[in-house]
């Protein structure tokens, strides 16, 4: 449990999720923990108009391959910072519950997740993955607000670049 040995960092490749990954990597580095990078693909993705229904399988495969490649690149970047990382690709229409399932199956000690800052009707229509994770997770969850996470990441990058000057 605390200090965590395995930190789950959900990533959808958005700026807020990348900023949350920076926080997870920083914490993992300080505590000697490992990061589990998780990206959840929709089980039934919306096909672009340019893709025929007969090529749906190829389209899904290309999305999976792209996501796996992006996860590997992030893991490599973390390894260069001396942070041990592994990756997992999930598939579900309920992203929050898939993250919970993965966290439980991998015995995750902590989850660090970003919000996208949705409010009002968008939150009602789309739900909040972070909110579901907070409610359902059996381990501690650190939630970073989209704007706060991005500015924290930017502050660290500015500090590290000025320190190297």
Buried (B, 14 or more C-beta within 10 A) or exposed (E): EEEBBBBBBBBBEEBBBBBBBBBBBBBBBEBEBBBBBBBBBEEEBEEEEEBEEEEEEEBBEEEBEEBBEBBEEBBEEBEEEEBBBBBBBBBBEBBBBBBBBBBEEBEBBBBBBBBBBBEEEEBEEEBBBBBBBBEBBEBBBBBBBBEBBBEBBEEBEEEEEEEEE
